[in-house]
C-alpha cells in the first residue's frame, strides 16, 4: 500500500474589484463607527473631528473658512455650521485676518488642541485594534497596494481634483 500524497491546497480565487471595494468600505465604516462611538461622549461628531484635525495643521497661523471647506471637501455653508458648533463648544475662535479685513481666521483654543489630542488617541486605538492582527510585512504590502490603486485612479481621473492628504496646502490663490 502506498502512502497518499497530500494534495496542494487549492489556490484562493482572485477577488473581483467589487469585492475589494466592498471589503475596503466595510473596514472604513467599522473604523469610523468605532471612532464615532468613542468620540461621542466628548461631544464631537466625525465632521467636527475632521475640522479640528484640519485646523491643527495650520500650526497657529489660522485658517480661513473657505480654506477649511476646501480641505474638507464640503460646501462653505456646511463648514460654517461645523465651525459654529466648535466655537459654541469653546474649541475654536474666530479672529480678523490681518491680510484681509473682510476675512476671518479660525484658530484652535487650548480646549480645541486637547480635543485634537483626544481624537488622535482614539484613532490610534481603533487602528491598533483593527490592524493589530496584521503582520508588519502585510501592513507594508497593504499600504503600498492602496497607494498604487490611488495613484492609478488619480491619473485616470485628473478632473476629480487632488485626493492627497486632507491637510495639504491649498492650491495657489486658495
Buried (B, 14 or more C-beta within 10 A) or exposed (E): EEEEEEEEEEEEEEEEEEEEEEEEEEEEEEBEEBBBEBBEEBEBBBBBBBBBBBBBBBEEEBBBBEBBBBBBEBEEEEBBBBBEBBBEBEBBBBEEEEEEEEBBBBBBBEEBBEBBEBBEEBBEEBEEEEBEEEEEEEEEEEEEEEEEBEEEEBEEEEEEEEEEEBEEEBEEEE
